[in-house]
Amino acid sequence: MQLEEFFDYKNQLVQDLLTNETIVRLLSDDCVRINNPETLVYNQVFPYEYIPDTVERGQTFICCDVDVQRSVNKTFLLPVLYVWVFTHKSKLRLPEGGVRTDKLASEIAKAINGSRYYGLGELDLYSAKRFAPITDYQGKVLTFQATDFNRFTPSGKPVPSNRKQG
């Protein structure tokens, strides 16, 4: 793996989010269509854990990050993908009813749970928990688990001279 999957997973997730019209609409204050969803990256969608320092106006955010919880053996790793969804309390209630962060979490899970673009096999939703990063903001943190290769090829390092050959 050599950890380049961190980069790939985050890029894939950002792409999956920004190409989903429902998710993009939920990021806008009044749930209208956003013509250039890529403008949301590093403004409302972050490929790292982000907490706004000063809040000039209430907004909705999605952040993501990847950890490797453990190595199963020399062959497999267990990466964990975290997705934080949070919004200002003034934006929680959706115009049609319901809670914005609940709807966003649901749409994100629909978009990526079971995806084969993250690791080997399918990405699995592990948990969805409450998340309150700062005053007046509430949300959810979604945790997804995957399995990926630890090493793709032999390391290229020479075999120690004291190792038994053949």
C-alpha positions in Angstrom: 0.0 0.0 0.0 2.8 2.4 0.9 0.0 4.8 2.0 -0.7 6.3 -1.4 -4.3 5.0 -1.1 -4.9 7.8 1.5 -4.6 10.2 -1.4 -6.6 8.0 -3.8 -9.4 7.3 -1.3 -9.9 11.0 -0.5 -9.9 12.0 -4.2 -12.4 9.3 -5.0 -14.6 10.3 -2.1 -14.5 14.0 -3.1 -15.4 13.0 -6.7 -18.2 10.8 -5.5 -19.6 13.6 -3.4 -19.4 16.4 -6.0 -20.9 14.3 -8.8 -24.0 13.5 -6.6 -26.6 16.2 -7.2 -28.5 15.5 -4.0 -25.4 15.8 -1.9 -24.4 19.0 -3.6 -27.9 20.5 -3.2 -27.8 19.7 0.5 -24.6 21.7 0.9 -26.2 24.8 -0.4 -28.1 26.9 2.1 -31.5 26.7 0.3 -31.0 23.3 -1.3 -30.7 24.8 -4.9 -28.6 23.4 -7.7 -25.0 24.5 -7.6 -23.6 25.0 -11.2 -19.9 24.5 -10.3 -19.7 21.9 -7.5 -15.9 21.8 -7.7 -15.9 25.3 -6.1 -17.0 23.6 -2.9 -13.7 21.8 -2.4 -11.7 23.6 0.3 -14.7 25.8 1.0 -17.3 23.3 2.3 -15.8 19.9 1.3 -12.4 19.1 2.7 -10.1 16.1 2.2 -9.0 16.4 5.8 -10.6 17.0 9.2 -11.5 20.7 9.2 -13.2 22.8 11.8 -14.0 26.5 10.9 -12.2 28.9 13.2 -14.5 31.9 12.9 -18.0 31.5 11.7 -19.2 34.5 9.7 -22.4 32.7 8.5 -23.8 29.3 9.1 -22.7 26.7 6.6 -22.7 23.0 6.0 -19.5 21.0 5.7 -18.3 17.6 4.7 -14.7 16.4 5.6 -13.0 13.1 5.2 -9.8 11.4 6.2 -8.3 7.9 6.1 -6.5 5.9 8.9 -5.0 2.4 8.8 -6.3 0.9 12.0 -4.2 -2.2 11.8 -2.4 -4.6 9.5 -4.0 -8.0 9.4 -0.8 -9.6 8.2 2.0 -8.8 5.7 -0.6 -9.1 2.9 -3.6 -7.0 4.1 -4.3 -3.7 5.8 -7.6 -2.4 7.2 -8.1 1.2 6.2 -10.9 3.2 7.8 -12.5 6.1 6.0 -14.1 8.8 8.1 -16.7 11.3 6.8 -17.7 14.2 9.0 -20.9 16.0 8.1 -21.9 19.0 10.1 -23.9 22.2 9.8 -24.8 25.3 11.7 -27.9 24.9 13.9 -29.7 27.5 11.7 -29.3 25.1 8.7 -30.4 21.9 10.4 -34.0 22.0 9.4 -34.6 21.3 5.7 -37.3 23.3 3.8 -39.2 20.1 3.0 -38.8 18.8 6.6 -36.2 16.6 8.2 -32.7 17.2 9.4 -30.0 18.3 6.9 -27.2 16.3 8.5 -29.3 13.1 8.7 -30.2 13.4 5.0 -26.6 14.1 4.0 -25.3 11.1 6.0 -28.0 9.0 4.4 -27.1 10.2 0.9 -23.4 9.7 1.4 -23.9 6.2 2.7 -26.1 5.4 -0.4 -23.4 6.8 -2.6 -20.3 5.0 -1.3 -21.4 2.1 1.0 -20.7 -1.1 -1.0 -18.5 0.8 -3.5 -15.6 -1.2 -5.0 -13.5 1.9 -5.6 -12.0 1.8 -2.1 -9.7 -1.1 -1.4 -10.4 -4.7 -2.2 -14.0 -5.9 -2.3 -16.7 -3.5 -1.0 -16.5 -0.6 1.3 -18.6 -1.3 4.4 -20.4 1.2 6.7 -19.2 0.5 10.2 -20.8 3.3 12.3 -22.7 6.6 12.2 -22.4 8.7 15.3 -23.2 12.2 16.5 -20.6 14.8 16.1 -20.6 18.4 17.5 -17.3 20.1 16.5 -17.9 23.6 17.8 -20.6 25.7 19.4 -23.8 25.9 17.3 -22.7 23.1 14.9 -24.1 19.5 14.9 -23.6 16.6 12.7 -22.6 13.0 12.1 -19.4 11.1 11.7 -19.6 8.1 9.4 -17.0 5.4 9.6 -16.4 3.0 6.7 -14.0 0.0 6.6 -12.2 -1.5 3.7 -9.5 -4.1 3.1 -6.5 -3.3 1.0 -3.1 -4.8 0.1 -0.3 -4.1 2.5 2.4 -4.7 -0.2 1.9 -5.0 -3.9 5.3 -6.4 -4.8 8.3 -7.7 -2.9 10.2 -4.8 -1.3 13.2 -5.1 -3.5 15.4 -5.3 -0.4 18.2 -7.9 -0.6 17.7 -11.2 1.3 19.9 -11.2 4.4 23.0 -13.5 4.0 22.0 -15.5 7.1 18.6 -16.4 5.7 18.1 -20.0 4.5 17.9 -20.2 0.7 15.7 -22.7 -1.3 
